[in-house]
């Protein structure tokens, strides 16, 4: 398991570095920031205007982890590249699905 996400009583909390207008919607693995914090790298086609990139990110996360769109909530970072997403559900199962979604990407 990566420190980019933590299991919580409500489900899973994920730290994400988002690249809007990234050409495709998808995950690009896990990366360490300069301060040592691990983040899931994600990109979306949507532009960062009027919340479109945030909505696309939440839709991507919900789809890849098999939860309803309402099950993924932006907890922090509404206007920043670094975001925190809370995903509601069974934390260990969500962590396993996220890990599987990231397989094959450089970590």
Secondary structure, DSSP 8 states (H G I E B T S, - for coil): --TTEEEETTEEEEEEEEETT-SS-EEEEEEE-TTS-EEEEEE-SS-SSTTHHHHHHHHHHHHHHT--GGGEEEEE-TTSSEEEEEEES-HHHHHHHHHHHHTTS--
